[in-house]
Amino acid sequence: MAIWVLFHLFLCLVLGQTNANLEGNALFQLRIEVDDPENVLQSWDPTLVDPCTWFHVTCDAQNRVTRLDLGNAKLSGKLVPDLGKLEHLQYLELYMNSFVGPIPAELGKLKNLLSLDLYQNNLTGSIPPSLANLSKLRILRLNNNKLTGRIPRELSKLGKLKKL
């Protein structure tokens, strides 16, 4: 019986660290891809066990990333599809930067997302229809970008959306 308890504790520890490392890898991919002239991402060290000690990252009690606060951080570059791997993320705050390129369709995998703030960047292309998968989304701010095309009809399914 004691062996099973120890095995279970070990398994929980390993799986918890694996999840944290996956999230850390996803966030570190963003750090690699963006220009950071103010060094706001300096604490993002991929050798740490999890990203919960990094500045601008908030985690829950299980060390899962729930919030990314990088609004007005003077960052530039492209948003990475890896952000879609942050499955417990609730707030993605990347407003008032100089991000370019398309909004990654992978953001539609963030099933727990409540707020997506990408306003005042230089994002281009169309709004991904995959954002309609974000059934918990309350706030979607994409204004003051260079987006083209129509707002996807699928977004009308977002019944909890308060700000668009």
C-alpha positions in Angstrom: 0.0 0.0 0.0 2.8 2.4 0.9 4.5 1.8 -2.4 1.3 2.8 -4.3 1.1 6.0 -2.3 4.7 6.8 -3.0 4.3 5.9 -6.7 1.2 8.1 -6.9 3.0 11.1 -5.3 5.9 10.6 -7.6 3.6 10.5 -10.6 1.8 13.6 -9.6 5.1 15.4 -9.0 6.4 14.4 -12.4 3.2 15.1 -14.3 2.9 18.5 -12.5 6.5 19.4 -13.5 5.9 18.2 -17.1 2.8 20.4 -17.4 4.7 23.3 -16.0 7.7 22.6 -18.3 5.3 22.5 -21.3 3.9 25.8 -20.4 7.4 27.2 -19.7 8.5 26.0 -23.1 5.5 27.7 -24.8 6.2 31.0 -23.1 9.9 30.8 -23.7 9.1 30.3 -27.4 7.4 33.7 -27.2 10.5 35.2 -25.6 12.7 33.9 -28.4 10.5 35.3 -31.1 9.9 38.8 -29.8 12.1 41.9 -29.5 12.2 43.0 -25.9 14.2 46.4 -25.7 13.1 47.0 -22.1 14.1 43.5 -20.9 10.7 42.8 -19.4 11.1 39.1 -20.2 14.6 38.9 -18.6 13.3 36.7 -15.7 12.0 34.1 -18.2 14.6 31.4 -17.6 13.8 28.0 -19.2 16.0 26.2 -16.8 13.6 26.8 -13.9 11.2 24.1 -12.9 8.2 26.2 -13.9 7.3 29.6 -15.2 5.4 30.7 -12.1 8.3 32.6 -10.8 8.6 34.7 -14.0 7.6 38.3 -14.0 4.3 39.0 -15.8 3.1 35.4 -15.4 0.5 34.4 -12.9 -0.2 30.8 -11.9 -2.9 29.0 -9.9 -2.3 26.8 -6.8 -1.4 23.8 -9.1 1.4 25.9 -10.8 -0.6 26.2 -14.0 -0.3 29.4 -16.0 -3.5 31.4 -15.8 -2.5 34.9 -16.7 0.0 36.6 -19.0 0.3 40.3 -18.4 2.5 41.9 -21.1 0.4 45.0 -22.0 2.3 48.1 -22.9 5.6 46.3 -22.6 7.2 47.7 -25.8 7.4 44.2 -27.3 7.5 43.6 -31.0 7.6 40.6 -33.3 5.1 37.8 -34.1 2.8 36.0 -31.7 3.7 32.4 -31.6 1.3 29.5 -32.1 2.8 27.9 -28.9 0.6 30.2 -26.8 -2.3 27.8 -27.7 -0.6 25.3 -25.4 -1.4 27.3 -22.3 -4.6 25.3 -21.6 -5.4 26.9 -18.3 -4.8 30.5 -19.4 -7.7 32.8 -18.4 -6.2 36.2 -19.3 -4.0 37.0 -22.3 -3.0 40.7 -22.0 -0.7 41.7 -24.9 -2.2 45.1 -25.7 -0.3 48.3 -26.7 2.8 46.6 -28.1 4.1 46.3 -31.7 3.2 42.7 -32.5 2.9 42.0 -36.2 1.6 39.3 -38.4 -1.6 37.2 -38.0 -3.4 36.2 -34.8 -2.4 32.5 -34.4 -5.4 30.3 -34.9 -4.1 28.1 -32.1 -5.4 30.7 -29.6 -8.7 29.1 -30.2 -7.5 26.1 -28.1 -7.5 28.3 -24.9 -10.8 26.9 -23.6 -10.5 28.6 -20.2 -9.8 32.1 -21.7 -11.9 34.9 -20.2 -10.1 37.9 -21.7 -8.1 38.3 -24.9 -6.6 41.8 -25.2 -4.6 42.3 -28.4 -5.6 45.9 -29.1 -3.2 48.6 -30.3 -0.7 46.4 -32.0 0.1 46.0 -35.7 -1.6 42.6 -36.2 -2.6 41.8 -39.8 -4.8 39.3 -41.6 -8.2 38.1 -40.6 -9.7 37.2 -37.2 -9.3 33.4 -36.9 -12.7 31.7 -36.8 -11.2 29.3 -34.2 -11.7 32.1 -31.6 -15.3 30.9 -31.6 -14.1 27.9 -29.6 -13.5 30.2 -26.6 -16.9 29.6 -25.0 -15.9 31.3 -21.7 -14.6 34.4 -23.3 -16.0 37.7 -21.9 -13.7 40.2 -23.4 -12.3 40.3 -26.9 -10.4 43.5 -27.8 -8.7 43.5 -31.2 -9.2 47.2 -32.1 -6.5 49.4 -33.5 -4.7 46.8 -35.4 -4.4 46.3 -39.2 -6.9 43.4 -39.4 -8.7 42.8 -42.6 -11.9 40.9 -43.7 -15.1 40.4 -41.9 -15.7 39.5 -38.3 -16.2 35.7 -38.4 -19.9 34.8 -38.1 -18.9 32.0 -35.8 -18.1 34.6 -33.0 -21.8 35.1 -32.6 -21.8 31.8 -30.7 -19.9 33.4 -27.8 -22.8 33.9 -25.5 -20.7 35.2 -22.5 -18.9 37.9 -24.6 -19.5 41.4 -23.0 -16.9 43.5 -24.9 -16.0 43.1 -28.6 
